[in-house]
Each structure stands twice: as C-alpha cells, then as structure tokens.
Amino acid sequence: MLDGPWAAVRNAHREHLDARFLPVYGETGDQAREQITRLLTELPAELGMASAFPTEYGGSSDVGGSIIASEMLAQVDLSLMVKADTADPAVRALLSRVCDLYALSIIETNKGWFLEHNRHDR
C-alpha cells in the first residue's frame, strides 16, 4: 500500500539489490570502475530504466516505473544508478534510434530549405 502503484518495481529491487551492490569505500578509482562495470552486468534487464520508453521501442511506456527504478538504485549506490542509466544497451540503442528519427524529421520538414541552401554546384 505505501509503495503505491509501483510496488512490484520496488519489491523487485529490494529482492535483487543485496550487499553486492553496496558501495565499497576506500577503493581506488580503477577499483571502483571495475566494481561498477561488473555490477552493471549483474543487474537484470527488468530492473533497468528502459521501461519509460514506448512499447514500440522496447520499453513498457511506464515512466513512473522507470523513475522508481532509478530511485531504488540510487538508494543503494548513486554511481551505479548513473552508469546503469547510460550503460543499458536497450537505452543506448533506443536513444540512438530516437535521435535518428528526430534528425530525419527535421530534414523532411525542411527539405526545401536544405535543397536550396546546400547545393554543391556553387
């Protein structure tokens, strides 16, 4: 009840994020980087942040669930949360696709201007 509509997301994080995911204080930068990289491979996809994306792009259109996933990961390790958002292959692929589609829409919308101003015969 207290966890609201995303209780399942919170519970999944509570069940999976055990002591392995706690920060280790006193590590060198290289040790911390190695630890975070290893932990990223141990995060199950369902705990990822990609759920915010529309279903046609591999997400579940659940922005709230994605925010809760970030929040739960941040409570364990902020560094891991930041890296998880950017290292998730689904997120990277989706962002690349969205950027491509956005650029294509700009070009299509302004096709006349591009043709007029980007002539190679000048």
Backbone torsions as a table, in degrees:
resi	resn	phi	psi	omega
1	MET	NA	-46.9	-177.6
2	LEU	-69.7	-24.0	-178.7
3	ASP	-81.5	-6.8	176.3
4	GLY	69.3	-158.5	-174.0
5	PRO	-67.3	-13.1	-179.8
6	TRP	-108.5	31.6	178.9
7	ALA	-58.0	-38.2	-179.3
8	ALA	-64.3	-38.4	178.3
9	VAL	-65.8	-45.7	179.3
10	ARG	-61.8	-44.8	-179.0
11	ASN	-64.4	-39.2	178.2
12	ALA	-61.0	-40.6	177.9
13	HIS	-68.2	-42.3	179.7
14	ARG	-61.5	-38.5	-178.6
15	GLU	-72.5	-36.2	-173.4
16	HIS	-91.9	-35.9	-173.6
17	LEU	-83.5	84.8	-178.6
18	ASP	-92.8	-163.9	-175.2
19	ALA	-59.8	-23.7	177.9
20	ARG	-58.2	-29.9	-173.4
21	PHE	-91.9	-1.8	178.3
22	LEU	-72.9	146.1	179.5
23	PRO	-65.6	148.7	176.5
24	VAL	-108.4	112.0	-177.6
25	TYR	-80.8	144.4	178.6
26	GLY	94.0	-0.6	178.0
27	GLU	-71.7	153.8	170.9
28	THR	-74.9	168.5	178.0
29	GLY	-59.4	-42.0	179.6
30	ASP	-65.4	-40.7	179.2
31	GLN	-64.6	-43.4	-179.9
32	ALA	-63.5	-42.6	179.3
33	ARG	-61.7	-43.0	178.8
34	GLU	-63.7	-42.0	179.7
35	GLN	-63.2	-48.0	-179.1
36	ILE	-63.6	-42.1	179.2
37	THR	-60.5	-42.7	178.8
38	ARG	-65.4	-44.0	-178.2
39	LEU	-64.5	-33.6	178.7
40	LEU	-59.5	-34.5	179.6
41	THR	-74.9	-16.3	-179.2
42	GLU	-94.8	-5.2	177.2
43	LEU	-80.4	121.5	178.1
44	PRO	-67.1	149.8	-177.4
45	ALA	-57.4	-35.0	-177.7
46	GLU	-68.8	-13.1	175.6
47	LEU	-94.0	5.0	-177.2
48	GLY	-79.0	175.6	-176.1
49	MET	-95.5	-2.6	-175.8
50	ALA	-68.5	-10.2	-178.3
51	SER	-62.5	-18.6	-179.8
52	ALA	-70.4	-23.7	-176.5
53	PHE	-73.9	154.7	178.6
54	PRO	-60.0	154.0	-177.6
55	THR	-59.9	-34.6	-179.3
56	GLU	-67.0	-12.8	177.7
57	TYR	-111.3	16.4	175.0
58	GLY	95.8	0.2	177.8
59	GLY	-96.5	-162.5	177.3
60	SER	-128.5	16.4	179.5
61	SER	55.2	33.9	-177.0
62	ASP	-115.5	80.0	-178.7
63	VAL	-61.8	-42.4	179.4
64	GLY	-60.2	-43.3	178.5
65	GLY	-62.8	-37.2	178.3
66	SER	-66.3	-40.8	178.0
67	ILE	-64.6	-43.2	178.5
68	ILE	-63.2	-40.3	178.3
69	ALA	-60.4	-43.4	177.6
70	SER	-64.2	-42.9	179.8
71	GLU	-60.7	-46.3	-177.6
72	MET	-65.3	-39.1	178.2
73	LEU	-69.0	-37.4	178.8
74	ALA	-64.6	-31.5	178.5
75	GLN	-66.4	-23.4	-179.9
76	VAL	-91.7	-50.2	-176.6
77	ASP	-159.9	112.1	-178.0
78	LEU	-62.0	-39.2	179.9
79	SER	-62.4	-41.8	178.7
80	LEU	-64.7	-39.4	179.5
81	MET	-62.2	-45.1	-179.4
82	VAL	-63.0	-45.0	-178.4
83	LYS	-69.0	-36.0	-179.3
84	ALA	-63.7	-38.6	179.3
85	ASP	-63.8	-37.5	-175.1
86	THR	-96.0	-18.6	-176.1
87	ALA	-94.1	-13.5	-178.8
88	ASP	-62.5	117.7	-178.0
89	PRO	-57.5	-34.6	179.5
90	ALA	-65.8	-40.9	179.4
91	VAL	-65.8	-46.0	-179.9
92	ARG	-61.3	-45.6	-179.3
93	ALA	-63.8	-41.5	-179.2
94	LEU	-66.8	-43.5	178.6
95	LEU	-62.0	-39.4	177.6
96	SER	-62.0	-44.4	-179.7
97	ARG	-65.1	-43.1	179.6
98	VAL	-62.6	-43.5	178.3
99	CYS	-62.7	-41.8	177.7
100	ASP	-60.9	-45.6	-179.4
101	LEU	-65.4	-38.4	179.0
102	TYR	-64.1	-46.8	179.4
103	ALA	-61.8	-42.2	179.2
104	LEU	-62.3	-40.7	-179.9
105	SER	-66.0	-36.5	177.5
106	ILE	-65.0	-44.5	-179.9
107	ILE	-63.6	-44.5	-180.0
108	GLU	-63.6	-42.6	-178.8
109	THR	-64.2	-36.8	-175.2
110	ASN	-109.6	28.1	-175.5
111	LYS	-54.9	-44.7	-179.4
112	GLY	-60.1	-45.3	179.4
113	TRP	-62.3	-45.2	179.7
114	PHE	-60.8	-43.0	-179.8
115	LEU	-64.6	-38.2	-178.5
116	GLU	-72.6	-38.6	-172.5
117	HIS	-99.4	-8.4	-178.2
118	ASN	-118.8	45.2	180.0
119	ARG	-81.0	137.5	-178.5
120	HIS	-93.2	-2.6	-176.2
121	ASP	-95.2	15.3	-178.9
122	ARG	-83.8	NA	NA
